[in-house]
Amino acid sequence: MEQVIEFIGNHVLLVSAWLLTLVMLLWNENRKAGKAVTPAIATQLINKESALILDIRPKKEWDTGHITGARHLPIVELDRRMDELNKFKEKPIIVVCNLGQTAGSASKKLQAGGFTNVVRLSGGMTEWKAQSLPVVK
């Protein structure tokens, strides 16, 4: 630990540049991913605002369990099948993937397609299951 403190003291500019780069990288990744909601907030959106749950995982993962009432649209088919979602443009849409990472790019595609109220489930199905929330097969 003493060596780390000594290194920081001797290389203030290098450490500052590294920290700035790290902050910029994290900020950029967060911005690309779009707005995220926790499973608790997602449940509120589903119950109070009839939000659409859009599960973008592959069929194999979908078959292991999904959120009740979710609509399955694999991310590889999103561009081709986005028209199917036009009737949901005014509704909140919660994009769900396995870990919450792929949902960010799908959210951005939907926003570019004119969907205004799109969020991603933070932690994806992994977090949903970890909180023992209902899953159907």
C-alpha positions as CSV (number, residue, x, y, z in Angstrom):
1,M,0.0,0.0,0.0
2,E,2.9,2.4,0.8
3,Q,4.2,1.8,-2.7
4,V,0.9,2.8,-4.3
5,I,0.8,6.0,-2.3
6,E,4.4,6.7,-3.2
7,F,3.7,6.0,-6.9
8,I,0.7,8.4,-6.9
9,G,2.8,11.1,-5.2
10,N,5.6,10.7,-7.7
11,H,3.4,10.5,-10.8
12,V,0.5,12.9,-10.1
13,L,0.1,13.9,-13.8
14,L,0.1,10.3,-15.0
15,V,-2.5,9.2,-12.3
16,S,-4.6,12.3,-13.0
17,A,-4.6,11.5,-16.8
18,W,-5.5,7.9,-16.0
19,L,-8.4,8.9,-13.7
20,L,-9.7,11.4,-16.3
21,T,-9.7,8.8,-19.0
22,L,-11.5,6.3,-16.7
23,V,-14.2,8.8,-15.9
24,M,-14.7,9.8,-19.5
25,L,-14.9,6.1,-20.5
26,L,-17.5,5.3,-17.8
27,W,-19.5,8.4,-18.7
28,N,-19.5,7.5,-22.4
29,E,-20.5,3.9,-21.7
30,N,-23.3,5.0,-19.4
31,R,-24.6,7.5,-22.0
32,K,-24.6,4.9,-24.8
33,A,-26.5,2.5,-22.6
34,G,-29.4,4.8,-22.0
35,K,-31.5,5.2,-18.9
36,A,-31.7,2.2,-16.6
37,V,-34.3,1.2,-14.0
38,T,-34.1,-1.2,-11.1
39,P,-36.4,-4.2,-11.0
40,A,-38.5,-2.4,-8.3
41,I,-39.0,0.7,-10.6
42,A,-39.7,-1.7,-13.6
43,T,-42.4,-3.4,-11.5
44,Q,-44.0,0.0,-10.8
45,L,-43.9,0.9,-14.5
46,I,-45.5,-2.5,-15.4
47,N,-48.2,-2.2,-12.8
48,K,-49.1,1.5,-12.9
49,E,-48.3,2.5,-16.6
50,S,-48.8,-0.9,-18.4
51,A,-45.2,-0.8,-19.6
52,L,-44.2,-3.2,-22.4
53,I,-41.5,-5.6,-21.4
54,L,-39.3,-6.3,-24.4
55,D,-37.1,-9.3,-23.9
56,I,-34.3,-9.2,-26.5
57,R,-32.5,-12.4,-25.4
58,P,-32.0,-15.3,-27.8
59,K,-34.8,-17.9,-27.8
60,K,-32.6,-20.4,-25.8
61,E,-32.3,-17.9,-22.9
62,W,-36.0,-16.8,-23.3
63,D,-37.0,-20.5,-22.8
64,T,-35.2,-20.7,-19.5
65,G,-37.6,-18.1,-18.1
66,H,-38.9,-14.6,-18.7
67,I,-40.9,-11.9,-17.0
68,T,-44.7,-12.5,-17.1
69,G,-46.3,-10.7,-20.0
70,A,-42.9,-10.0,-21.7
71,R,-42.8,-9.8,-25.5
72,H,-39.9,-11.7,-27.1
73,L,-38.0,-10.0,-29.9
74,P,-34.4,-11.2,-30.2
75,I,-31.9,-8.4,-30.7
76,V,-30.7,-9.9,-34.0
77,E,-34.2,-9.4,-35.4
78,L,-34.9,-5.9,-33.8
79,D,-34.1,-3.9,-36.9
80,R,-36.2,-6.1,-39.2
81,R,-39.2,-6.4,-36.8
82,M,-39.3,-3.0,-35.2
83,D,-42.6,-2.2,-37.0
84,E,-44.4,-4.7,-34.8
85,L,-43.8,-2.3,-31.9
86,N,-45.3,0.8,-33.4
87,K,-48.5,0.5,-31.4
88,F,-46.4,0.8,-28.2
89,K,-44.7,4.1,-29.2
90,E,-46.5,6.1,-26.5
91,K,-46.1,3.4,-23.8
92,P,-43.1,2.9,-21.5
93,I,-40.9,0.1,-22.9
94,I,-38.5,-1.8,-20.6
95,V,-35.8,-3.6,-22.6
96,V,-34.6,-6.7,-20.9
97,C,-31.5,-8.8,-21.7
98,N,-29.5,-11.2,-19.6
99,L,-27.1,-8.8,-17.7
100,G,-28.4,-5.4,-18.7
101,Q,-25.6,-4.6,-21.2
102,T,-27.1,-5.5,-24.6
103,A,-30.3,-3.7,-23.7
104,G,-28.5,-0.4,-24.0
105,S,-27.9,-0.7,-27.7
106,A,-31.4,-2.0,-28.3
107,S,-32.8,1.0,-26.3
108,K,-30.8,3.4,-28.5
109,K,-32.1,1.7,-31.7
110,L,-35.7,2.1,-30.4
111,Q,-35.2,5.7,-29.5
112,A,-33.7,6.3,-33.0
113,G,-36.9,4.6,-34.4
114,G,-39.1,7.2,-32.6
115,F,-39.9,5.5,-29.4
116,T,-39.8,8.1,-26.7
117,N,-40.1,6.3,-23.3
118,V,-37.5,3.5,-23.5
119,V,-35.5,2.3,-20.5
120,R,-33.4,-0.8,-19.9
121,L,-33.6,-3.2,-16.9
122,S,-30.5,-2.7,-14.8
123,G,-28.8,-6.0,-14.2
124,G,-31.2,-7.7,-16.7
125,M,-32.8,-11.0,-16.0
126,T,-29.9,-12.0,-13.7
127,E,-30.9,-9.2,-11.3
128,W,-34.6,-9.9,-11.7
129,K,-34.1,-13.5,-10.7
130,A,-31.7,-12.6,-7.9
131,Q,-34.5,-10.6,-6.3
132,S,-36.8,-13.6,-6.6
133,L,-39.2,-11.8,-8.8
134,P,-41.7,-13.9,-10.8
135,V,-40.5,-15.7,-13.9
136,V,-42.5,-17.9,-16.3
137,K,-41.3,-20.5,-18.7
